[in-house]
Amino acid sequence: MNPALIPSRHQLAGPATVWTVRAGRAMAVVTRTDGELVVEAGRVWVTVPGDHAPHPEDSGDHVLVAGGRFVMRSGQRMVLEARPP
């Protein structure tokens, strides 16, 4: 993956926000609007705490590969971690 800007605190996600995460690094995110996470390349591990999931089945860990999608709700907290292929 391309080099990443890794924030020191939560990133606020708005419309058409783009993140690049270096393999083995993680980023905490809080969404500002409803949206969709789309993985363009690589593999991403998404962790959503149960108290921040819009539906119970959305909480927990989700592994997405290139082309994978995950629906995000406004105010949702999650952690994104780039994983090796």
N, C-alpha and C positions, 0 to 999 in steps of 0.2 A: 504494500500500500504506500501511498505518498506520505511524506512527512506530515505531521499533524500539529495543530495548535491544541495543546491540552490545557483546558482551563483549570484554574486553582479552586474554583467553586462552581456551583450549579450554572449551567448555561440555560438561558431562556430561549425557547424555540418558538419562532413565529413562522409565518407563511414562507415557504421556499427556503428555509434555513438549510445550509449544507454543512456537514461535519466531515472531517477526515480524521480517523483515529488510527494511530500507529499500532501494529500488532503487539499484543501484550499490554497495551495501555487501556485505561478506562476513563469514561467521562460521565458525570452525573448531569441529568437533563430534567428540566421542568418545562412542560409545554404551556404556551400561552393561548393556543387555539386548538381546535380539533384538527387533525391532519393524519398523514400517513408516513411512516418511516419506510423508505425504500432503499435496499442495499444495492449499490451500484457495482461493487466489486468486493471480493473476499468473503469473509464469514464474520458475522457479528452475534455476540451473545447479549441478549437483552434481558435485564432483570427488572421486574415491576413488583414493588412491595404490595402486599395484599390490600392495605388500606388506601392505596392510590390507584387501584385498578377499577375501571368502569364496571367490569363484570368479574365475578370471582374466577371464571375460567381464564381471564387475561392476566391474573397475577402469577408470579413465579418466573421461571426462566424459559426463554425462547431462543432457539438458535436459528438464525436466518443466513442464507447463502445469497450470492448475487441474484438479483431479481426478486428476492423475498420481500414481503410487505408485512407491516404491523400497524394496525389502527391505533392512533393516539388520541386521547381526549384532553380537552383543555384542563390545565392544572395537574395533569398526571406527572408523577415523578418516575424516572427510570434511570438505570445505569446501562451504558453501552460499552461493550468491550470487544475490541477487534481480536479475533482468534486466528491462529494459523490454519491454512486450508487442510 
